[in-house]
């Protein structure tokens, strides 16, 4: 047994060395999987000495080539070995890349990082994005909401305390009022004056806050109106382009219809047989629908073409009553010929 263990210890370094050499050769030839595996080897010391720098190099090569596992592992290394703020920025870069592509684990991770950096607004966004798929994200989102609520409440309490302190030390006259009142024995009037001053300050402060809030809401409303106006203009241009296309198609069909009528009206060769009125009507109807009279499709396809032409000839779609009437007549002629 001891002999077997000794032999294994002698052979294993050679085995791992050869394996690392193969991975290095593949990684140098831009094999993404090999780059990721080699980076893991250097990170955990499997067959090689632990080297964070080598691990980062090969994992970056794999991440740049689009390997998501390498990008996530790279972000963890930067977060676990934060030499400076630049390392954290690099971790956030790779986590953001994965999060944008829909990686839920990366979204939770980046939310945790922003929460640790006390950038609660960004943390709340990423937690909220991942909350539908991750319970951790949902808990993180609720935690951020609680932190923001606590911070807002503390800020309000601090503002009230500061306001009360300002009122108490605002002017020498305020300080002398209690002394004068005590000398005169009129404590009730002094307390009433103090409370009145405090309420007045609170009302002024509330009014200023309310005006700022209204101003902010107006700015947001203006921004939304501007965005809606841009979208409205874009839709208007799209409708105009569609109307131009419909008008063009309509002119082409009318030209084709007139040309066909001219051909039918013109006299053919003497040996050419004269067509009957029914055949003439069918030919005109097929010309309007764009069909070959000798190869009319089935009723299902005719009705599909009818719906398409309605979008052009209907009075609500830049057409006229007369054009729509002519289209309906042509439909009846074609269907009566098909259903024979």
N, C-alpha and C positions, 0 to 999 in steps of 0.2 A: 504493500500500500504506500509506504514511504517512497519507494522507488518510483511508483507511478506518479505521485505528486511532484517528485523532483523532476521527472521527465516532462511533465505538463508545464512546470514553471520555466523550463528551458525552451520549450516549443512555443508557448503562447506569445511571447514578445515577437518572435519571428512571424507568427500567423497574423497578429494584429498589424505589424509593420507592413506586411505584404498587402493586407486589406486596405490600409490607409493609403499606400502607394497607388493602388488601383483607383480608389476614390479620388485621389488628387489628380490623377491623369484624366479621369472622366470630368472632374470639376473644371479643370483647365480647358477642356474642350466644350465648355458651356453646357454641361449636363446639369440641369437645375436640381434634380433629385440628389445627385451626387454632391453638389455644392451644399445642399441642406444637411445631408448626412455627415459630411466632413465637418461642417460647422458644429453639429451636435457632438461629434467625437472630441473636438478641441474644447468644447464647453464642459464636458463631463469627464474628460481624460480617459477615453476609451481607446486604448492602443497607442495613445500619444500623451505627452505632458499637457496638463491643463494650460490653455492660453486663451484668455478672453479676447485679446486683440485678433488672433487668428479666427476665432469663432465668429466675431463680429464681421470680419472681412468676408468669409465665405457665406455667412447668412445674408449679408447685404447683397452679394452677387445673386443669390437665389431669390431674394425678395424683389430685386429690380427686375428679374426675369418673370415675376408674377407668382411666386410660390407663397401662398397665404400663411402656411405654417412657419416658414422662415421669417416672414414679416412680424408675426405675433411673437415668436421666440426672440427676435431682435428687440422688439419693444420691451419685453420683460427684462432683457439684459440691461438696457439703458436705465430702466427704472430701479433694478436691483443694484446697479453700480453707478449711481449718479455722481460723476466726477464734478459736474458743474450744471448750470441751468441749461446749457446747450444739449446735454444728454437727455434731459426731460423733453426738450423741444423735439428732438429726434424721435423719441418714443411716441410723442403725440402725433408726429407726422405719419408714422407707420400705422398707428391705431386708427387715425382718421381715414387713411387709405382703405383699411379693411372695413371700417364702419360704414363708409359711403357705399361700399359694394354689398352691404347687407349682412355683415358678419355680426350676429347678436352678441357673441362672447366679447368681441372687440368693442362693441357699443357699451356694454356694461363696464368693461375695463377703463375705457376713456372717461366714462362718467365718474368712476371712482377716482381717477387721477385728478380730474378737474375739481372734484369735491375736496380732495386732499389739499389742492392748491387754493382752496376757498374761492374758486371761480364758480359760484353756485348757479349762475344763469346758464352757463355752458353745460355744467353737470346735469341740470334739470332737463335740458333739451335731449341729451343722449340717453338718459334714463327713460324719458318719456317715449323715445323712439323704440327702445327695446322692451318696454314694459309689457307689450302684448305677448311676447314670446319668452320672457324671463321673469321669474318671481323675484330674483335678486334686483333686477332693474326696477320692478314695481316697488319693492321695499325702499330702494335708493331714492326713487322719485318722491315717495311719501316723506322720507327723511329730509330731503331738500326743502319740500314745502313747509315742514315743521320748523326747520332752521330759519327760513326766510320769514316765517310768521313771527318767530321769537325775536329775530333781529329787528323787525318792524315795530313790534310791541315795545322792545327795550328803547328804541329810538324815540318813540312817542312819549314814553315815561320820562326819558331824559329831557326831552323838550319841555314837558310840563314842569319838571323840577327846576329846570333852568329859568323858565318863565316866572315861576313863583319866587325864585331867588332874586330875579331882576326886579320884580315888583317890590319886594321887601327892602331892597337897597337902591331903589331908583333915584330918590331925591331926599335932601335934608328935611324938606317939609313933611314927608311921610314919616320920618323918624320922630319929628317933634310933635306930631299929632297925638300919639298916645300919651306923651308927657303932659301936654296941655290938657288933654281930656282927663287924665288922672288928677290933675290939679283942680279941674272944674268938677270932677266927679261924674263926667258924662261918658261912661265907657260904652254904652250902647251905640251912641252916634259914631264913635271911633271905629267900632267893629263894622258898622254898616258901611262906612266910607272905605274901609280896607277891602271888604268883600266886593264893593262896587268897582273899585279900581282893578281888582283881580279879574272880575267878570269882563270888564271892558277890554283888558289886555287879551284875555282868551278869545273874545269875539273878534278883535282885530287880527290876532294870529290865525284864527279859523278862516277869516275872510281872505287873507293873503294866500293861505294854502288852497282855498277853494278857487281863487283866480288862477293860480298856477296850474291846478288840475284841469280847469276848463281850457286853458291855453294849450296844454299838452294834448287834450282830447281833440281840440280843433286842428292841431297840427297833424295828428293821426288821421283825422277825417279827411283833411285836404290831400294827404298822401294817398289814401284809398280812392278818393275821387279822381286823382290824377291817373292812378293805375287803371281804374274802371274806364276812364276816357280813352286811354291808349288801347285797351282791349276792344272798346266799341269801335274805334277807328279801324283797327285791324279786321274786325268782323265785317265792317262796312265795305272795306276794300275787297275782301273775299267775295261778298255778295255781288259787288260790281263786276268782278272778274267772271263769276258764274253767269251773270246776266249777259255779259259780252259773248261768252261761249255759246249760250243758248241762242242768242240772236244770230250768231254766225252759222250755227247748225240749221237754224230756221231758214236763213237765206239760201244755204246750200240745197236744202230739200225743195224749196220753192223753185229754185233754178232748175233742178233736176225734173221737177214736175212739169214745168213749162216746156222744157226741151222735149220731154216725152210726148206732150200734147201736140207739139209741132210735128214730130215724127209721125204720129198717128194721123194728123190732118193732111200731111203731104201725100201725094199720090205715089204709089210704088210702081214697080215695073208692070207692063201689060200682062205678063203671065202670072203676076202675084194675085192670089185670091183675096177678095174683099172680106174683112172681118165683120162679124155680126155685132149689133149694138151691145149684147151681153158681154162678148169678148172684149169689146172696147172699154166697157165700164170696169171689168176686172183688171184690164191692163192699167187703167188710170189709178185704180185703188192700190194696186201693187206698187206703182211708181211712187205714190205718196208714202207707203209703208217701207219702201226700199227693198221690195221682194222681186224676184224673177217670176213672171207669170207662169212660166213652164215648170217652176219648181217652188211652189208655195208650201211653206212649212205647216205643221199641225196647228190646231186651234190654241194650244197652250202657248206656243212660241208667239203666235199672232197677238194674244192678249198681253204678253210681256212687252212686245214692241209697242202696243197701244198705250200702255202705261208710261213708257219712255217718251212717246210723242206727246202725251197729255201735258208733260212738264214743259213742253215748248209751245203748244198751241192753246193751252187753257187760258181764258181771259185773266185769271189771277196770276199767270206766269208770263206776262207780256204778250199774250196772244189776243185773238178777237173771237167774238161769237160766231162769225161766219167761218173762220178757220176751224174752230172746234166742231161746228156742224158738218163741215166737209170731211173732217177726220172720222166722225161717227158714221157718216154715210159710207165711207170707204171700208170701215170695219164690217158693217153689215154685208156689203157686197162680197168681201173676201170670205167671211164666215159662211155665207150662203153657198159659195162655190166649194168650200172645203167640206161642208156637211152633206153634200149631195151623195 
